[in-house]
């Protein structure tokens, strides 16, 4: 854990807070609170208005504040190229935290986007999913 100084956490949609992700990130924070930067990332379509982008930034910041015990770093990117954007930013991180998609109550899926991200980056990655 000591080598991890920068964690990238892409967040899609408006899903509920993820307890497992919160516990994971809090554990990293407790191990090195002064040196750690946790970056919550949301990628939005390029055509959205500045007002919508600002609202999305505030929502992401609120989610991030619920999940980690420190002030989060928030990054909003406007792009139609989700995979290359995440892969490029992951190359600047020590760890990437990706979520799994849910197919049903007890079924998880490594989605196509996750596979593509993993194939385009050498950044160590933790995949997590919601309980259920």
GIKAGI-V916824 format. One record per pair of residues at least 4 apart in sequence whose ideal C-beta (glycine too) atoms are under 7 Angstrom apart, sorted by the first residue. I is the first residue (numbers start at 1). GAP is how many residues later the second one is. Records with the same first field share a line. If there is no record, write none. Layout:
I = GAP, GAP
//
This chain:
1 = 27, 30
2 = 29, 30
3 = 91
4 = 24, 90, 91
5 = 30, 31, 32, 89
6 = 31, 33, 86, 87, 88
7 = 18, 21, 31, 32, 86, 87, 88, 90
8 = 31, 33, 81, 82, 85, 88
9 = 29, 30, 31, 32, 88
10 = 31, 76, 88
11 = 29, 30, 31, 49, 52
14 = 45
17 = 5, 46, 49, 50
18 = 4, 81, 110, 112
19 = 4, 112
20 = 4, 108
21 = 4, 46, 76, 107
22 = 4, 45
23 = 4
24 = 4, 73, 102, 104
25 = 4, 13, 42, 43
26 = 4, 42, 43
27 = 4
28 = 8
29 = 4, 7, 39, 40, 41
32 = 4
33 = 37
37 = 36
38 = 30, 34, 35
39 = 34, 36
40 = 20, 24, 32, 33, 34
41 = 34, 36, 48
42 = 14, 18, 34
43 = 34, 36, 39, 42
44 = 4, 9, 12, 32, 34
45 = 35
46 = 32, 33, 34
48 = 4, 5
49 = 4
50 = 4
51 = 4
52 = 4
53 = 4, 23
54 = 4
55 = 4
56 = 4, 20
57 = 4, 17, 19
58 = 4
59 = 4
60 = 4, 14
61 = 4, 11, 13
62 = 4
63 = 4
64 = 4, 8, 10
65 = 7
68 = 4
77 = 8
79 = 6
81 = 4
82 = 4, 31
83 = 4, 30, 33, 34, 37
84 = 4, 36
85 = 4
86 = 4, 31
87 = 4, 30, 33, 34
89 = 4
90 = 6, 31, 33
91 = 30, 32
93 = 30
95 = 28, 29, 31
96 = 25, 27, 29
97 = 29, 31
98 = 16, 19, 27, 29
99 = 29, 30
100 = 8, 9, 10, 27, 28, 29
101 = 8, 10
102 = 6, 28
103 = 4, 6
105 = 27
106 = 26
108 = 21
110 = 4, 5
112 = 4
113 = 4
114 = 4, 13
115 = 4
116 = 4
117 = 4
118 = 7
//
